């Protein structure tokens, strides 16, 4: 049983991708190629490099999430920088490129100069990861050549079409982390340094500009969910998995192992549908004599 995998964006929710991969492997399903957006892009790269889900989980779980942020001198404008994350990625991935991957892999980003989706499948892996996770305004855009790249979820929250382009004859399993339409809009809590007093944070939250930002972020949540549903209807993955992670904030500090188990659980819940897909394919092959 062979598939391609499309891993959607969702910040801290994306740790559930690890459980999905782990359980699919346990069921004898071979992942032949992977595409990722935002946090899904991070997982896609590590998996395509040959790391097992348990190894990735251990790396993520032992990473000090408080040290991921901070601005470098040459960063563009943003609420948060990715100095800590960049340092860690360079330590772990180094100067490896897409040519070093063991599986076909694509990451997605959006180019602010052209307004188009960009598929990243060559060049340094660290640059590609920093581009696909660059949430607009929250993290600085990543320049690659003449491309001013931001988070791939801006245009394609779940990269089904890129995943299918890697292995057109294989079914695509899409892992979706956004909330379904029809639920209340969700804001983002942008983490502040721990030295900022709680009283100051409380006062800032009551400012008109802060409240306006909250309205904007909730509206952005609705837009992202709408784009997700539209793309799923157009790109039609064979299986859609939705881990139970909707209550997790995008930039929340989480117990990685707990969130990863949500991925194991969603595969278990949809196992009959997954197995029926392969049973149907086998019946079709026998019918046409392949």
Long-range contacts (C-beta under 8 A, 24 or more apart in sequence): 1-27, 1-28, 1-29, 1-30, 1-278, 2-29, 2-30, 2-31, 2-32, 2-167, 2-170, 3-29, 3-30, 3-31, 3-32, 3-170, 3-171, 3-172, 3-173, 4-31, 4-32, 4-33, 4-34, 4-35, 4-163, 4-164, 4-166, 4-167, 4-170, 4-171, 4-172, 4-173, 5-31, 5-33, 5-34, 5-35, 5-44, 5-163, 5-172, 5-173, 5-175, 6-34, 6-35, 6-36, 6-40, 6-158, 6-159, 6-160, 6-162, 6-163, 6-172, 6-173, 6-174, 6-175, 6-237, 7-34, 7-35, 7-36, 7-37, 7-39, 7-40, 7-41, 7-43, 7-44, 7-158, 7-159, 7-175, 8-37, 8-38, 8-40, 8-153, 8-157, 8-158, 8-159, 8-174, 8-175, 8-176, 8-177, 8-178, 8-228, 9-37, 9-38, 9-39, 9-40, 9-41, 9-132, 9-151, 9-152, 9-153, 9-157, 9-158, 9-177, 10-38, 10-39, 10-40, 10-177, 10-178, 10-245, 10-248, 10-250, 11-38, 11-39, 11-135, 11-248, 11-249, 11-250, 11-251, 11-252, 12-39, 12-248, 12-249, 12-250, 12-251, 12-252, 12-253, 12-254, 12-259, 13-39, 13-177, 13-243, 13-245, 13-246, 13-248, 13-250, 13-259, 14-38, 14-39, 14-40, 14-42, 14-43, 14-177, 15-39, 15-57, 15-60, 15-254, 15-256, 15-259, 15-260, 15-263, 16-175, 16-177, 16-243, 16-245, 16-259, 16-260, 16-262, 16-263, 16-266, 17-43, 17-175, 17-263, 18-43, 18-53, 18-56, 18-57, 18-60, 18-256, 18-260, 18-263, 19-53, 19-243, 19-259, 19-260, 19-261, 19-262, 19-263, 19-264, 19-265, 19-266, 19-267, 20-175, 20-241, 20-243, 20-263, 20-264, 20-266, 20-267, 21-47, 21-53, 21-263, 22-53, 22-54, 22-260, 22-263, 22-264, 23-263, 23-264, 23-267, 23-268, 24-173, 24-267, 25-53, 27-267, 27-271, 27-274, 27-275, 29-274, 31-103, 32-103, 32-104, 32-166, 32-167, 32-170, 33-103, 33-104, 33-105, 33-163, 33-166, 33-167, 33-170, 34-103, 34-104, 34-105, 34-163, 34-166, 35-105, 35-106, 35-107, 35-108, 35-159, 35-160, 35-162, 35-163, 35-166, 36-105, 36-106, 36-107, 36-108, 36-132, 36-159, 37-107, 37-108, 37-132, 37-151, 37-152, 37-153, 37-156, 37-157, 37-158, 37-159, 38-132, 38-133, 38-135, 38-151, 38-152, 38-153, 38-157, 39-133, 39-177, 40-158, 40-159, 40-175, 40-177, 41-107, 41-108, 41-128, 41-129, 41-132, 41-133, 41-152, 42-129, 42-132, 42-133, 44-105, 44-107, 45-93, 45-101, 45-105, 45-107, 45-125, 45-128, 45-129, 47-103, 48-101, 48-102, 48-103, 48-104, 48-105, 49-93, 49-96, 49-100, 49-101, 49-102, 49-125, 50-102, 53-260, 57-256, 57-257, 57-260, 59-92, 60-256, 61-255, 61-256, 61-257, 63-88, 65-253, 65-254, 66-194, 66-253, 69-191, 71-140, 75-140, 76-140, 76-141, 77-140, 78-137, 78-138, 78-139, 78-140, 79-137, 79-138, 79-190, 80-138, 80-139, 80-190, 80-191, 81-139, 81-140, 82-130, 82-133, 82-134, 82-139, 82-140, 85-130, 85-133, 86-126, 86-130, 89-126, 89-129, 89-130, 90-126, 93-125, 93-126, 93-129, 94-126, 95-124, 95-126, 96-124, 96-125, 97-122, 97-123, 97-124, 97-125, 98-122, 98-123, 98-125, 98-128, 100-125, 101-125, 104-166, 104-167, 105-166, 106-159, 106-162, 106-163, 106-165, 106-166, 107-131, 107-132, 107-152, 108-132, 108-152, 108-155, 108-156, 108-159, 108-162, 109-134, 109-142, 109-147, 109-149, 109-150, 109-151, 109-152, 110-149, 110-150, 110-151, 110-152, 110-154, 110-155, 111-147, 111-148, 111-149, 112-141, 112-148, 112-149, 112-150, 113-146, 113-147, 113-148, 114-147, 116-155, 117-152, 117-155, 117-156, 118-147, 118-149, 119-162, 119-165, 120-144, 135-250, 138-188, 138-190, 138-251, 153-224, 155-227, 156-227, 156-231, 157-224, 157-227, 157-228, 157-231, 158-228, 158-231, 158-232, 158-237, 160-231, 160-232, 160-235, 160-236, 160-237, 161-231, 161-235, 163-237, 164-235, 171-237, 171-238, 171-239, 171-277, 171-281, 172-237, 172-238, 172-239, 173-237, 173-238, 173-239, 173-240, 173-241, 173-274, 174-232, 174-237, 174-239, 174-240, 174-241, 175-241, 175-242, 175-243, 175-263, 176-228, 176-232, 176-240, 176-241, 176-242, 177-242, 177-243, 177-245, 178-224, 178-225, 178-228, 178-246, 179-221, 179-225, 179-246, 180-225, 180-229, 180-242, 181-225, 181-226, 181-229, 183-246, 185-218, 185-219, 185-221, 185-222, 186-218, 186-221, 186-246, 186-249, 187-214, 187-217, 187-218, 187-221, 188-217, 188-221, 188-249, 188-250, 188-251, 189-249, 189-251, 189-252, 190-251, 191-251, 191-253, 238-277, 239-270, 239-273, 239-274, 239-277, 241-266, 241-267, 241-270, 242-266
